[in-house]
Structures are given as structure tokens and as C-alpha cells.
Amino acid sequence: MRIVVALGGNALLRRHQPLTAENQRINVRHAAQALAALVREGHSLVVTHGNGPQVGLLALQAAAGPADGAYPLDILGAESEGMIGYLIEQELAGLLPGRDIATLLTQVKVAADDPAFARPTKPIGPVYDAATAKRLAGERGWQVAPDGDGWRRVVASPKPLEILEARVVSLLVERGIIVICGGGGGIPVVTRKDGSLSGVEAVIDKDFASELLARQLCADMLLLLTDVDAVYADFGTEKARRIDELSAAATALESFPPGSMRPKIAAAASFAGTTGHAAAIGRLEDAAEIVAGRKGTRISG
């Protein structure tokens, strides 16, 4: 099967874990083992990944330098795509000798008038306590918001409209190449009046971008990997109940928390409902079992 595999942030960095190169490499090595298992079973993979902590760190590093050395989020997003793609590619190559692997910088078209630009919601960078987050917001002109048990900087997250390199990705996949692309939801760009492209200050949701990519590639499956084994009703309460299967048509998104799980369910339901192919959500280390239908939550059209 041709599978678009979206790696959650946990594949690269655990919550509250220091954002060091070594920590990222250790986590990527773990993720690569799960991906390699799918390849060995004969599946054709296109791998996407998050970049929230990384792009936030790059923004902090840029802000700490000379005043004229700051870069906008689209350029920082491109930097994070290259950095994370390099780690995934290197670790996968060590597990799959002889296989061709390519990391592709990916531009994603968004609408310049998307209302998301007026309502930043996408968390990036480190987790702070409330006092520190509000102090930094005042000092640096950030917008901040609660995120789990802490606070983080939030930026605009417009809806992805088109994966501009999808045709190139498809050509590579047809030649048997494992492709790593769409990192951090891709590099957000808008079309100018003259038809040229321009980057914008935003970070696209990785799950929605992965769903769009899966549709453009005519993928057989969308696999969203995270740090929980399945979707749960009443998650985090004594009534928590594992859900093995969901119907795209019958899924009530408002019944799930608006944080990390709702976008995944929305993306999975959109893919399954539009294409008729299955999507699935589950734990990274269970990837092969999820594809086989033995673990995780499966979303059907």
C-alpha cells in the first residue's frame, strides 16, 4: 500500500524534554524503527512530521542574534524541514541499507485572507509557566495561550489548500523512493497578484497538511502516529473508553478535546470520507499493527 505516515511531535521530542540534538536523534531513531517495519512489509511510504518545538527554538535563536538577523516563520519552517528530514533520513538509511530515501522541502499554498491570521492558535516553541509566558509575550510581542499543563507561544495556522510539490513526491514514490516531506505542515506560501509565491508568517497544522497530501497522492491509507494507543471517548477521565473504529460520516468532532486529538480525527475523517480509503490513529511503536488492523483506531468512509 501507499501510506502517508504523519509523525506526531512525540516522535521527535517528548513534552518537557530538553530540545537538544541528541534527544531528537534518540527519538527519531525510535520512530525510524517503526517506519522501517512498514517498509519491510512491502508498503510504500511518504513520511511527514511536526516541527512545533523546533521552529519555536529556531525563532528564539534568531531573536537572540543581531536585530537584522531575524527570519520570518516560513524560512524557519524550511530550516526545520531540512534539519528534521536529515535526522529521519539518516536513521532510516541505517535500518534500510540500499533503499533510496529523499527529503523534499515542501511549499503549501494557503489563502492570504484566511481568518486564522487574525486568530493565532498553533503552539510553537518551549513550554513555559504562565508568568514566564506572559512576560515574554510583553517583551517580544508574542501571543501566548495555555497548552496542557503549561503555556506556549501561538501563531497563525491557516488551512492548507494545495501541496505544491505533490507531483514531484508522486514521481519519487513511483520510482520506489521513500520520501520525507511536508515537515511541520509544509512551508506556508500565498500567491501574489503576478502569480509568484511569497512565504507568510504561519505554521500549518501537520495533520491537515498530511491529509491533503494523502489525497493528492491518491494514497491507500493515512496513518497518524502519536503517543497514545488509540482514540478515547472521555479521555483523561475515569470514564475513558477506547474506540476501535469510527465512521467518517458519524464522527462528532465536538465530542473530542480541541487540542491534539481533534485535528487528527478531523483529518482522518476527511480523508476516509473523501477517498473511501481507511485512515488510522495510534501509537508510534504500534505502526505495523495499526496498518494490519490489530491496534489503534480505524476511521472508515
Solvent accessible surface area in square Angstrom, and as a share of the most:
residue,aa,sasa,rsa
1,M,94,0.42
2,R,51,0.18
3,I,0,0.00
4,V,0,0.00
5,V,0,0.00
6,A,0,0.00
7,L,0,0.00
8,G,4,0.04
9,G,34,0.33
10,N,17,0.09
11,A,1,0.01
12,L,3,0.02
13,L,20,0.10
14,R,97,0.35
15,R,110,0.40
16,H,120,0.54
17,Q,53,0.23
18,P,86,0.54
19,L,38,0.19
20,T,63,0.36
21,A,80,0.62
22,E,101,0.46
23,N,30,0.15
24,Q,8,0.04
25,R,53,0.19
26,I,87,0.44
27,N,10,0.05
28,V,0,0.00
29,R,99,0.36
30,H,66,0.29
31,A,1,0.01
32,A,0,0.00
33,Q,95,0.42
34,A,12,0.10
35,L,0,0.00
36,A,0,0.00
37,A,34,0.26
38,L,0,0.00
39,V,9,0.05
40,R,148,0.54
41,E,105,0.47
42,G,62,0.59
43,H,29,0.13
44,S,39,0.25
45,L,2,0.01
46,V,0,0.00
47,V,0,0.00
48,T,2,0.01
49,H,2,0.01
50,G,9,0.09
51,N,5,0.03
52,G,10,0.10
53,P,28,0.18
54,Q,1,0.01
55,V,0,0.00
56,G,4,0.04
57,L,49,0.24
58,L,28,0.14
59,A,14,0.11
60,L,37,0.18
61,Q,102,0.45
62,A,18,0.14
63,A,64,0.49
64,A,91,0.71
65,G,36,0.35
66,P,97,0.61
67,A,109,0.84
68,D,136,0.70
69,G,26,0.25
70,A,65,0.50
71,Y,120,0.46
72,P,55,0.35
73,L,7,0.03
74,D,19,0.10
75,I,72,0.37
76,L,5,0.03
77,G,8,0.08
78,A,25,0.19
79,E,76,0.34
80,S,0,0.00
81,E,4,0.02
82,G,33,0.32
83,M,67,0.30
84,I,0,0.00
85,G,0,0.00
86,Y,116,0.44
87,L,13,0.07
88,I,1,0.01
89,E,53,0.24
90,Q,84,0.37
91,E,21,0.09
92,L,0,0.00
93,A,47,0.36
94,G,63,0.61
95,L,58,0.29
96,L,11,0.06
97,P,114,0.72
98,G,83,0.80
99,R,96,0.35
100,D,93,0.48
101,I,24,0.12
102,A,28,0.21
103,T,45,0.26
104,L,39,0.19
105,L,91,0.45
106,T,0,0.00
107,Q,58,0.26
108,V,0,0.00
109,K,56,0.24
110,V,4,0.02
111,A,31,0.24
112,A,77,0.59
113,D,123,0.64
114,D,21,0.11
115,P,81,0.51
116,A,18,0.14
117,F,65,0.27
118,A,84,0.65
119,R,154,0.56
120,P,30,0.19
121,T,93,0.54
122,K,43,0.18
123,P,39,0.24
124,I,1,0.00
125,G,4,0.04
126,P,50,0.31
127,V,40,0.23
128,Y,35,0.13
129,D,88,0.45
130,A,39,0.30
131,A,79,0.61
132,T,35,0.20
133,A,0,0.00
134,K,114,0.48
135,R,129,0.47
136,L,13,0.06
137,A,18,0.14
138,G,68,0.65
139,E,109,0.49
140,R,111,0.41
141,G,68,0.65
142,W,35,0.12
143,Q,106,0.47
144,V,31,0.18
145,A,30,0.23
146,P,95,0.60
147,D,31,0.16
148,G,74,0.72
149,D,115,0.60
150,G,7,0.06
151,W,56,0.20
152,R,28,0.10
153,R,42,0.15
154,V,14,0.08
155,V,11,0.07
156,A,9,0.07
157,S,25,0.16
158,P,2,0.01
159,K,139,0.59
160,P,10,0.06
161,L,86,0.43
162,E,70,0.32
163,I,5,0.03
164,L,52,0.26
165,E,28,0.13
166,A,8,0.06
167,R,176,0.64
168,V,58,0.33
169,V,0,0.00
170,S,23,0.15
171,L,88,0.44
172,L,39,0.19
173,V,8,0.05
174,E,118,0.53
175,R,198,0.72
176,G,39,0.37
177,I,31,0.16
178,I,2,0.01
179,V,0,0.00
180,I,1,0.00
181,C,2,0.01
182,G,6,0.05
183,G,2,0.02
184,G,3,0.03
185,G,0,0.00
186,G,6,0.05
187,I,18,0.09
188,P,3,0.02
189,V,5,0.03
190,V,17,0.10
191,T,66,0.38
192,R,126,0.46
193,K,220,0.93
194,D,118,0.61
195,G,49,0.47
196,S,42,0.27
197,L,67,0.33
198,S,30,0.19
199,G,31,0.29
200,V,29,0.16
201,E,91,0.41
202,A,1,0.01
203,V,6,0.04
204,I,0,0.00
205,D,20,0.11
206,K,17,0.07
207,D,6,0.03
208,F,76,0.32
209,A,4,0.03
210,S,1,0.01
211,E,10,0.04
212,L,13,0.07
213,L,2,0.01
214,A,0,0.00
215,R,85,0.31
216,Q,70,0.31
217,L,4,0.02
218,C,107,0.64
219,A,0,0.00
220,D,52,0.27
221,M,2,0.01
222,L,0,0.00
223,L,0,0.00
224,L,1,0.00
225,L,1,0.00
226,T,13,0.08
227,D,85,0.44
228,V,36,0.20
229,D,34,0.18
230,A,1,0.01
231,V,0,0.00
232,Y,52,0.20
233,A,19,0.15
234,D,81,0.42
235,F,113,0.47
236,G,71,0.68
237,T,77,0.45
238,E,186,0.83
239,K,160,0.68
240,A,45,0.35
241,R,148,0.54
242,R,83,0.30
243,I,20,0.10
244,D,83,0.43
245,E,134,0.60
246,L,30,0.15
247,S,47,0.30
248,A,17,0.13
249,A,96,0.75
250,A,82,0.64
251,T,24,0.14
252,A,46,0.36
253,L,62,0.31
254,E,135,0.61
255,S,76,0.49
256,F,15,0.06
257,P,64,0.40
258,P,106,0.67
259,G,43,0.42
260,S,86,0.55
261,M,29,0.13
262,R,74,0.27
263,P,27,0.17
264,K,16,0.07
265,I,0,0.00
266,A,20,0.15
267,A,0,0.00
268,A,0,0.00
269,A,15,0.11
270,S,46,0.30
271,F,0,0.00
272,A,0,0.00
273,G,50,0.48
274,T,91,0.53
275,T,48,0.28
276,G,58,0.56
277,H,77,0.34
278,A,22,0.17
279,A,0,0.00
280,A,1,0.00
281,I,0,0.00
282,G,0,0.00
283,R,80,0.29
284,L,2,0.01
285,E,96,0.43
286,D,11,0.06
287,A,1,0.01
288,A,23,0.18
289,E,56,0.25
290,I,1,0.01
291,V,12,0.07
292,A,53,0.41
293,G,46,0.45
294,R,161,0.59
295,K,84,0.36
296,G,5,0.05
297,T,1,0.00
298,R,77,0.28
299,I,1,0.00
300,S,59,0.38
301,G,61,0.59
